[in-house]
Amino acid sequence: MGVTVEVHQVYKYPFEQVVASFLRKYPNPMDKNVISVKTVEEKRDVSTGIIYRKRIAICQNVVPEILRKVSILKVPSIQLEEESWLNPQERNMAIQSHCLTWTQYASMKEESVFRESMENPNWTEFVQRGRISITGAGFLNCLLETFASAFLRQGAQKGIRIMEMLLKEQCGAPSAE
């Protein structure tokens, strides 16, 4: 089956400031679930100028305690891999993330894009689509997908709030024009 969550946000800040804030977003006291984020690979394509990054995030296991009675869910942390392609000339950054934990039982994938807003070149549009599918947990599949859907939705909204806060702290008031 699976569940999908989509988010759309316009940040009233220039693309370069939004991307810089995104790359510094975690760890952050506003989201204690993200323990660490480490860049494991970074390279620039000299012909295109595109910067490729691979980062690994370690997050606390947020599965409710009652569900952790199932042995496969009883892990202290979850690992996520994020790959991004930043194109400074075209002012866009594509991001793909997936979960490295529980891969035999669950698939979690997110695709995100930051790009210059069509409405205003000093604003940045953010679009994210996340999908979670759970298999191999029998009758718990549906319950876990429902929890995951709510968690993804709340996480996306929390991520937007953190970005807005960081942008305001680092860049001042948003650009109205």
C-alpha positions in Angstrom: 0.0 0.0 0.0 2.1 3.0 1.2 1.5 6.6 2.1 2.6 9.8 0.4 3.0 13.2 1.8 3.5 16.4 -0.3 4.6 19.8 0.9 4.9 23.1 -0.9 6.4 26.3 0.6 7.7 29.6 -0.7 10.5 31.2 1.4 10.6 34.9 0.9 14.4 34.8 0.8 16.9 34.4 -2.1 17.8 30.9 -3.2 21.5 31.1 -2.0 20.4 32.0 1.5 17.8 29.3 1.6 20.2 26.6 0.5 22.9 27.8 3.0 20.3 27.5 5.8 19.1 24.1 4.6 22.7 22.8 4.7 23.1 24.0 8.3 19.6 23.1 9.5 20.5 20.0 11.6 21.3 19.3 14.3 19.0 21.9 15.8 17.5 22.3 19.3 14.0 22.7 17.7 14.2 19.1 16.5 15.9 16.8 19.0 15.2 13.7 16.8 18.1 14.5 14.5 21.2 13.6 16.4 23.8 14.3 13.7 24.4 15.0 10.0 27.7 14.2 8.4 28.8 15.0 4.8 30.5 11.8 3.5 31.1 12.9 0.0 31.2 16.3 -1.8 32.4 17.0 -5.4 31.9 19.6 -8.1 31.5 18.7 -11.7 33.9 21.2 -13.4 32.0 21.1 -16.7 28.6 21.9 -15.3 29.4 23.5 -11.9 26.9 21.2 -10.2 27.9 20.4 -6.6 27.0 16.8 -5.5 26.8 16.0 -1.8 26.0 12.8 0.1 25.2 13.2 3.8 24.2 10.6 6.5 21.8 11.6 9.2 21.4 9.7 12.5 18.0 10.2 14.0 16.4 8.9 17.2 14.0 6.0 16.7 10.6 7.7 17.0 8.5 4.6 16.7 6.1 4.5 19.7 7.3 2.4 22.6 4.3 0.1 22.3 5.3 -0.9 18.8 8.9 -1.4 19.8 7.9 -4.7 21.4 8.4 -6.0 17.9 12.1 -6.9 17.9 12.9 -5.4 14.4 11.6 -2.0 15.6 13.7 -2.1 18.8 16.7 0.0 17.6 18.0 3.2 19.3 18.6 5.2 16.1 17.7 5.3 12.4 20.1 6.2 9.6 19.1 8.3 6.6 21.1 9.0 3.4 20.6 12.3 1.6 22.0 13.1 -1.8 21.8 16.6 -3.3 22.7 18.2 -6.6 23.2 22.0 -6.3 23.2 23.9 -9.6 24.2 27.5 -8.7 23.8 28.7 -12.3 20.2 27.6 -12.6 19.5 28.3 -9.0 18.0 25.0 -8.1 18.9 22.1 -5.8 17.4 18.6 -6.1 17.5 16.3 -3.0 16.8 12.6 -2.7 16.7 10.9 0.7 16.0 7.4 1.8 16.1 5.3 5.0 19.1 2.9 5.5 17.5 1.2 8.5 14.8 -1.5 8.1 15.3 -1.7 4.4 14.0 -5.3 4.3 10.7 -4.1 5.9 10.2 -0.5 4.9 10.9 1.9 2.1 11.1 5.6 2.9 12.0 8.0 0.1 11.8 11.7 -0.2 12.4 13.9 -3.2 12.7 17.7 -2.7 13.6 20.7 -4.8 14.6 24.2 -3.9 14.3 26.6 -6.9 14.0 30.2 -7.7 10.4 31.3 -7.4 8.6 32.1 -10.7 6.6 34.7 -8.7 9.7 36.6 -7.5 13.4 35.9 -8.3 14.2 36.9 -4.7 12.1 34.1 -3.3 12.7 30.4 -3.2 10.1 27.7 -3.8 10.4 24.4 -2.0 8.6 21.2 -3.0 8.9 17.9 -1.2 7.3 14.5 -1.8 7.8 11.7 0.7 6.6 8.1 0.4 6.7 5.3 3.0 5.8 1.7 2.3 5.9 -1.0 4.9 5.9 -4.7 4.3 6.7 -7.8 6.3 5.1 -6.6 9.5 1.8 -8.4 8.9 -1.2 -6.8 10.5 1.1 -3.9 11.8 1.8 -2.7 8.2 -1.3 -0.4 8.1 -0.8 0.9 11.7 2.9 1.7 11.0 2.1 3.4 7.7 -0.5 5.5 9.5 2.0 6.5 12.2 4.7 7.2 9.5 2.3 9.4 7.5 1.5 11.6 10.5 5.2 11.7 11.5 6.2 12.7 7.9 3.6 15.4 7.8 4.6 16.8 11.2 8.3 16.5 10.3 7.8 18.4 7.1 6.0 21.2 8.9 8.6 21.3 11.6 11.4 21.5 9.0 9.7 24.5 7.4 9.4 26.2 10.8 13.1 25.6 11.5 14.0 26.9 8.1 11.9 30.1 8.6 13.5 30.6 12.0 17.1 30.1 10.7 16.5 32.4 7.7 15.1 35.1 10.0 18.0 34.8 12.4 20.7 34.7 9.7 19.2 37.1 7.1 16.7 39.3 8.9 13.1 39.9 7.8 11.9 38.2 4.7 11.9 40.0 1.3 8.5 41.5 0.6 9.2 42.3 -3.0 
